[in-house]
Amino acid sequence: MISVQKLYFAYSGASEAALREISFQVGAGEAIALVGAAGAGKSSLLRLLAGFVPSLVRGERRGQVRVDGLDPGTARAAERVRRAGLLFSDPSSQLSGICPTVREEVAWGLGNLGIPRPEMHERVNRVLARLGLEGLAERSPFTLSGGQQQRVALAAVLALAPRVLLLDEPVAMLDPQGRHEVLQAATELAGEGHVVVWATPHLEEAATFPRWLVLEQGRLIHDGPAAIPPDHGALEAPWTRLARSAARSGLWNGPWPVREDQAVEGLRR
């Protein structure tokens, strides 16, 4: 579904590259965490996968990128949105601002693509039910909570039926209940065959996902199970801090844990 080979990208006028020689592949139904501190290159990578480069963002791109078989950088906009949907951290910035109801907000992108009205109604009803939004369908999007707004923004993306979901710190501005709602929806969608790429700087949040891509200063430094290199101090979970304390007493010498079960097993060893 996603194939990236030796990807390099530098924004126009930038003195340094945002992404350097990145390679990875993601298969159908995989849910992965894209982990990295601020400035690591997470957003840049998601925008490249969504095809924002070079149509909306100028810069130099080298290497190969394929999303569901197409190069998002050269595909037409209508083809891109059917393959990959990008959700931002601030739901209000992704809502149209002109639709009076949630139902019309979810249908907005479909109308722009010229989807026939019967199919539009069917898609909207299906995705509202999928995300538990039927009871909010006639409400104004701007009367909703942050978590509800983010589910509406996600519904608008899902209505376009992309096979790949790119989520750029999607719960950064939400309360714990809102974070839970969006995270649960994302993991369920992966179980239904979607590819989900969840970008976050928070290890506790990323620990939900079985596979991590860890970026540091534009380079991919880890691709595998939830883990961070021992010398990577910019990202920490409580269990990582516990292991660092144990290491100072000579009680820890393995990779830093990011989940409770990893910490328990490491201390047991």
HELIX and SHEET records of a PDB file:
HELIX    1   1 LYS A   42  ALA A   50  1                                   9    
HELIX    2   2 PHE A   52  SER A   55  1                                   4    
HELIX    3   3 ALA A   77  ARG A   83  1                                   7    
HELIX    4   4 PRO A   91  GLN A   94  1                                   4    
HELIX    5   5 VAL A  102  ASN A  112  1                                  11    
HELIX    6   6 ARG A  117  ARG A  130  1                                  14    
HELIX    7   7 GLU A  134  LEU A  136  5                                   3    
HELIX    8   8 PRO A  141  THR A  143  5                                   3    
HELIX    9   9 GLY A  146  ALA A  159  1                                  14    
HELIX   10  10 PRO A  176  GLY A  191  1                                  16    
HELIX   11  11 LEU A  203  ALA A  206  1                                   4    
HELIX   12  12 PRO A  238  ARG A  248  1                                  11    
HELIX   13  13 GLU A  260  ARG A  268  1                                   9    
SHEET    1   A 3 LEU A  19  VAL A  26  0                                        
SHEET    2   A 3 ILE A   2  TYR A  11 -1                                        
SHEET    3   A 3 GLY A  59  VAL A  67 -1                                        
SHEET    1   B 6 ALA A  84  LEU A  87  0                                        
SHEET    2   B 6 VAL A 164  ASP A 168  1                                        
SHEET    3   B 6 VAL A 195  THR A 200  1                                        
SHEET    4   B 6 ALA A  31  VAL A  35  1                                        
SHEET    5   B 6 ARG A 211  GLU A 216  1                                        
SHEET    6   B 6 ARG A 219  PRO A 225 -1                                        
END                                                                             
